[in-house]
Amino acid sequence: MLGRAQIASLSPGCVLVNVARGPIVDEAALFEALQQQRIFAAGLDVWWKYPDSKESTGATFPSSLPFHELPNVVMSPHRGGHVQDTELLRMRALAQLLNAAALGREVPNKVDLQNGY
């Protein structure tokens, strides 16, 4: 979604925050823009590279590029969505959805394919 051209169009004061998925942003283009200070900073809660096994979990960097060495990057271990009570709220929302479906009622947050979401 954010390739080299989009990253090049960002202003020098830009702070890019990605809490979605790594591949949404061109990894090399972002690294170069940060390294060359073409954008101000980045907050990354994403992985481009995941561990191959449970044993390699603690030894796998989130990128093949050294984002962790840049002074203008803050990284977190893919935890942006984890806040107090998140799981409880998810379970309640799922229960509402399942109960509505089971009772033949309108399902909340139904996907509208014509709108694309």
VENURPE-V52879 format. One record per residue. N is the residue number from 0. SS is DSSP state (helix for helix, strand for strand, loop for the rest). OMEGA is omega in degrees with one decimal (* if undefined). D_LAST is the distance of its C-alpha to the last C-alpha in whole Angstrom. Layout:
# VENURPE-V52879
n=N ss=SS omega=OMEGA d_last=D_LAST
n=N ss=SS omega=OMEGA d_last=D_LAST
This chain:
# VENURPE-V52879
n=0 ss=loop omega=175.5 d_last=17
n=1 ss=strand omega=179.6 d_last=20
n=2 ss=loop omega=-178.5 d_last=23
n=3 ss=helix omega=-177.9 d_last=26
n=4 ss=helix omega=-180.0 d_last=26
n=5 ss=helix omega=179.6 d_last=23
n=6 ss=helix omega=178.5 d_last=25
n=7 ss=helix omega=-178.6 d_last=28
n=8 ss=loop omega=179.9 d_last=27
n=9 ss=loop omega=-179.4 d_last=27
n=10 ss=loop omega=-178.8 d_last=29
n=11 ss=loop omega=179.6 d_last=32
n=12 ss=loop omega=-176.0 d_last=31
n=13 ss=loop omega=169.4 d_last=28
n=14 ss=strand omega=-179.7 d_last=27
n=15 ss=strand omega=178.4 d_last=24
n=16 ss=strand omega=178.0 d_last=22
n=17 ss=strand omega=175.2 d_last=20
n=18 ss=loop omega=-178.0 d_last=19
n=19 ss=loop omega=179.4 d_last=16
n=20 ss=loop omega=-178.9 d_last=18
n=21 ss=helix omega=-174.8 d_last=21
n=22 ss=helix omega=175.0 d_last=20
n=23 ss=helix omega=-179.7 d_last=18
n=24 ss=strand omega=177.3 d_last=21
n=25 ss=loop omega=-173.5 d_last=24
n=26 ss=helix omega=-176.7 d_last=26
n=27 ss=helix omega=-179.5 d_last=30
n=28 ss=helix omega=178.4 d_last=29
n=29 ss=helix omega=180.0 d_last=28
n=30 ss=helix omega=-179.7 d_last=31
n=31 ss=helix omega=-179.7 d_last=33
n=32 ss=helix omega=178.1 d_last=31
n=33 ss=helix omega=-178.5 d_last=32
n=34 ss=helix omega=-178.8 d_last=36
n=35 ss=loop omega=178.5 d_last=37
n=36 ss=loop omega=173.9 d_last=35
n=37 ss=loop omega=167.8 d_last=33
n=38 ss=loop omega=-171.0 d_last=31
n=39 ss=loop omega=-173.7 d_last=32
n=40 ss=strand omega=175.7 d_last=30
n=41 ss=strand omega=171.1 d_last=27
n=42 ss=strand omega=-173.5 d_last=26
n=43 ss=strand omega=175.8 d_last=25
n=44 ss=loop omega=-172.8 d_last=24
n=45 ss=loop omega=175.6 d_last=23
n=46 ss=loop omega=169.7 d_last=25
n=47 ss=loop omega=-174.8 d_last=25
n=48 ss=loop omega=-179.8 d_last=28
n=49 ss=loop omega=177.4 d_last=28
n=50 ss=loop omega=178.0 d_last=31
n=51 ss=loop omega=-177.2 d_last=32
n=52 ss=loop omega=178.2 d_last=34
n=53 ss=loop omega=-179.2 d_last=34
n=54 ss=loop omega=-177.8 d_last=38
n=55 ss=loop omega=-176.8 d_last=36
n=56 ss=helix omega=-177.5 d_last=34
n=57 ss=helix omega=-175.7 d_last=36
n=58 ss=helix omega=-177.7 d_last=37
n=59 ss=loop omega=176.2 d_last=34
n=60 ss=loop omega=-176.3 d_last=33
n=61 ss=loop omega=-178.4 d_last=29
n=62 ss=loop omega=173.2 d_last=30
n=63 ss=loop omega=178.4 d_last=33
n=64 ss=loop omega=-174.9 d_last=33
n=65 ss=loop omega=176.1 d_last=35
n=66 ss=helix omega=-176.3 d_last=33
n=67 ss=helix omega=178.4 d_last=34
n=68 ss=helix omega=-178.0 d_last=37
n=69 ss=loop omega=-178.9 d_last=36
n=70 ss=loop omega=-177.5 d_last=37
n=71 ss=loop omega=179.4 d_last=34
n=72 ss=strand omega=172.2 d_last=31
n=73 ss=strand omega=-178.8 d_last=31
n=74 ss=strand omega=174.2 d_last=29
n=75 ss=loop omega=-172.4 d_last=28
n=76 ss=loop omega=175.1 d_last=28
n=77 ss=loop omega=-176.7 d_last=24
n=78 ss=loop omega=-176.3 d_last=24
n=79 ss=loop omega=-178.6 d_last=22
n=80 ss=loop omega=-176.6 d_last=20
n=81 ss=loop omega=176.4 d_last=23
n=82 ss=loop omega=-178.2 d_last=25
n=83 ss=loop omega=176.2 d_last=27
n=84 ss=loop omega=-179.8 d_last=25
n=85 ss=helix omega=-177.3 d_last=22
n=86 ss=helix omega=177.8 d_last=23
n=87 ss=helix omega=179.0 d_last=24
n=88 ss=helix omega=177.1 d_last=21
n=89 ss=helix omega=179.8 d_last=19
n=90 ss=helix omega=178.9 d_last=21
n=91 ss=helix omega=179.8 d_last=21
n=92 ss=helix omega=178.1 d_last=18
n=93 ss=helix omega=178.0 d_last=18
n=94 ss=helix omega=177.9 d_last=21
n=95 ss=helix omega=-179.8 d_last=19
n=96 ss=helix omega=-178.4 d_last=17
n=97 ss=helix omega=178.5 d_last=19
n=98 ss=helix omega=178.7 d_last=22
n=99 ss=helix omega=179.6 d_last=20
n=100 ss=helix omega=-178.8 d_last=19
n=101 ss=helix omega=-179.1 d_last=23
n=102 ss=loop omega=178.5 d_last=24
n=103 ss=loop omega=179.8 d_last=22
n=104 ss=loop omega=175.9 d_last=20
n=105 ss=loop omega=-179.1 d_last=17
n=106 ss=loop omega=179.2 d_last=14
n=107 ss=loop omega=175.9 d_last=13
n=108 ss=loop omega=-179.0 d_last=9
n=109 ss=loop omega=179.0 d_last=9
n=110 ss=loop omega=176.3 d_last=5
n=111 ss=loop omega=-175.0 d_last=6
n=112 ss=loop omega=178.9 d_last=6
n=113 ss=loop omega=177.2 d_last=8
n=114 ss=loop omega=178.0 d_last=6
n=115 ss=loop omega=177.6 d_last=4
n=116 ss=loop omega=* d_last=0
